[in-house]
Amino acid sequence: MSVFSSIWTDVQQQYRYGNMVVRLILLNVVVFLGIHLVDLLMRIGSMGFPLDWLAMPMNADDLLYRAWTPITYMFLHWDFWHLLWNMLFLFWFGRILQDLLGNRRILPIYFYGGLAGAAVAFALLNLLPDQNSTILLGASAGVSAVLMAAATLAPNFEIMLFVWPVRIKYIALARIVLDIIAVKGFVNTGGSVAHLGGVAVGYLFIRLLQNGTDLSLGFNRVVDGMSRLGSGLFSGKRRPGPRVAHRQPQSAGPADADRAARRNRKPRSRVAVQEGISDKQARVDQILDKIGKSGYDSLSKDEKEFLFKFSKEG
């Protein structure tokens, strides 16, 4: 097996079995490497990669013919440093959010943040004169949503930013202030406005979740349905029909009595199951309130262990 084949196998394994933060990072990196490889090959023929076909145009006429770009733009980077900083922020704050909320809420927050960022940037740049000729690309809006969600959920959580411990609420505040300054000075106006759109989504997602509204449920149902549909279309396997088994009557023995007892055993009621889920969610809410007031380090060992197990179930 060649070196490149081995690396690609490792990437596939990490994407298949890794958590959602790892998957998002891998997807962004693979897209970055892919477009630059294609660009290199196209430049041999005196052409370049048509970045406009994946980046989101701010012009309504162009957007009409490239309606997929509000989704593709949020996984697209052209500059290495743009990619690096976005992926570092996603790794730092995505891990915190994943430990607190579970794996299945990361993608909805990232995706909603990206869409909101695109919508806000498109609306504002079309209101300003001579500003809608630009394009939007990068994961910054989705990453901003992840950052703000983590800061809203656990504002006093500290991370080592290079060599200093910093509370994530101050990192989120700095991000907001810098983006407002950039918008006011017309410096990367579209990107900075998109960041603020992502920030708004991250904040609203957590506030709604704390009030009992989980915006990830509908999103995950759609994604799961599309995944099942895709696996069914491309697997080439037909769903097996019902089977009818015929058995000859036999005299009842100890094994038959045991099977009959299992059949007659009453299943656990749905109400009891729901009560168990509600009790877990109530305890999680209490722990999250404690984190918001006193920080993650204030949790007891049992609370940290419970939150970790709950995040794996989610």
PELIN-V326883 format. One record per pair of residues at least 12 apart in sequence whose ideal C-beta (glycine too) atoms are under 8 Angstrom apart, sorted by the first residue. I is the first residue (numbers start at 1). J is the second residue. Records with the same first field share a line. If there is no record, write none. Layout:
I->J / J
This chain:
11->26 / 30
14->26
15->27
19->98 / 103 / 106
20->94 / 98 / 103 / 104 / 106 / 107
21->90 / 91 / 94 / 95 / 98 / 106
24->90 / 94 / 106 / 107 / 110 / 139
25->87 / 90 / 91
27->75
28->75 / 77 / 83 / 86 / 87 / 139
29->83 / 87
31->75 / 76 / 77
32->76 / 77 / 78 / 80 / 83
35->49 / 51 / 54 / 76 / 78
36->49
51->76 / 78 / 135 / 137
52->66 / 135
53->66 / 69
54->69 / 72 / 73 / 76 / 137
55->69 / 72 / 73 / 76 / 135 / 136 / 137
56->69 / 70 / 72 / 73 / 118 / 122 / 135 / 136 / 137
57->69 / 135 / 136
58->121 / 122 / 125 / 126 / 131 / 132 / 133 / 134 / 135 / 136 / 190
59->132 / 133
60->126 / 132
63->122
70->114 / 115 / 118 / 119
71->114 / 115
73->114 / 118 / 135 / 136 / 137 / 138
74->110 / 111 / 114 / 115 / 117 / 118 / 138 / 139 / 141 / 142
75->139
76->137 / 138
77->137 / 138 / 139
78->137
82->138 / 140
86->138 / 139 / 140 / 143
87->139
89->143 / 146 / 147
90->110 / 139 / 142 / 143 / 146
92->159
93->143 / 146 / 147 / 150 / 151 / 168
94->106 / 146 / 150
96->150 / 154 / 157 / 159 / 168
97->109 / 146 / 149 / 150 / 153
98->311
99->307 / 308 / 311
100->150 / 153 / 154 / 288 / 291 / 307 / 311
101->149 / 153 / 209 / 311 / 314
102->310 / 311 / 312 / 313 / 314
103->311 / 312 / 314
104->216 / 220 / 314
105->214 / 216 / 314
106->146
107->219 / 223
108->205 / 215 / 216 / 219 / 220
109->142 / 145 / 146 / 149 / 201 / 202 / 205 / 216
110->139 / 142 / 143 / 145 / 146
111->142 / 219
112->145 / 201 / 205 / 215 / 219
113->141 / 142 / 143 / 144 / 145 / 146 / 197 / 198 / 201 / 202
114->139 / 141 / 142 / 145 / 198
116->141 / 145 / 197 / 198 / 200 / 201
117->136 / 140 / 141 / 142 / 144 / 145 / 193 / 194 / 195 / 196 / 197 / 198 / 201
118->136 / 141 / 194 / 197
119->197
120->193 / 194 / 196 / 197 / 200
121->136 / 190 / 191 / 193 / 194 / 197
122->136
124->189 / 190 / 193
125->189 / 190 / 193
128->189
131->189 / 190
134->190
136->190 / 191 / 194
138->191
140->191 / 194 / 195 / 198
141->194 / 195 / 197 / 198
142->198
143->198
144->175 / 194 / 195 / 196 / 197 / 198 / 199 / 202
145->198 / 199 / 201 / 202 / 205
146->202
147->168 / 171 / 172 / 175 / 199 / 202
148->172 / 198 / 199 / 200 / 201 / 202 / 203
149->202 / 203 / 205 / 206
150->168 / 202
151->168 / 169 / 171 / 172 / 202
152->202 / 203 / 206 / 207
153->206 / 288 / 291 / 292
154->168 / 288 / 291 / 292 / 295 / 296
155->167 / 168 / 169 / 292
156->169 / 291 / 292 / 294 / 295 / 296
157->291 / 295 / 296
158->295 / 297
159->171
172->199
175->195 / 199
176->196 / 199
178->192
179->192 / 193 / 195 / 196 / 199
180->192 / 196
183->196
210->285 / 288
280->310
283->306
284->306 / 307 / 310
287->299 / 303 / 306 / 307
290->303
